[in-house]
Amino acid sequence: MRVIASSFIAVAGIAVVAAVPCAHAGLVNPLIPTWAGQANTQSASWDTFTQASGGANLPDAGGSPFSLMNFGAASAIAGSGNIYSFSAPLYIMIMGGTLGNGQTPLQVVMNVATVGTPIAPASVKLTMWDATGAQYVVAPNASEVRSDVPAPQGGSIQTIAFTWNTAAAPITASGFRFEFLASGPSMSLDAVRLDLQYVPAPGAMALLGMAAFIARRRRRA
């Protein structure tokens, strides 16, 4: 199997303080791209989980090609609907198929809300693969803490946004996998949102080119 790895660039964000009264706050001040919900995009979000370990959590909102799983040990579903482990780090994996199962996204945004122990930033990565099995593994181009307040039981209540610019990926992706780890035990996964933007379909690109050509001819006339 051929694996292509890219370099890692981390950009520290500025914490935005917000009042979060409970352990199930959801995403606070998430980074929502301007193109979210438009044509040639995908999105999915999770706010309540039902499978603590190994089982697939389908999105609360968004398309069915997505599933979120935890492979950390000794995990449980808390009363708030969060995935939690007191004794071991959570290991979260999100699987999905690309738009049409044969396109590579241009940009990707992942917002994650946690309570307690924070995410290990170096563990966050995106893997894409094509129909031949070739893989492209890439760390986020940037990360930003969108909200950070102390948690009542210790640690922090955080929302972090991770962004990728994947336009230069050397494959035509048919599927993808996001992964991240807690930096230690006692992390509670509260909510996740994914947004992916794709290149317009070839027909749409041809129409755009024709429109530009006609506009230029009219200006000359």
Protein Blocks (a to p, Z undefined) as FASTA:
>chain_A
ZZdddddddddddddddddfbfblojghiacdfkgoiahiacdddfbdfbfghpacddfb
dcfkbccddfbehiacdfkopacdfkbccddddddddehiiaccfbdcdddddehjaddf
klgccddddfkopacddddfbdcdfbdcddfkgpjdddddddddfklpcbdcfbdcdddd
dfbehiacfbdcddddddddfklmmmmmmmmmmmmmmmmZZ
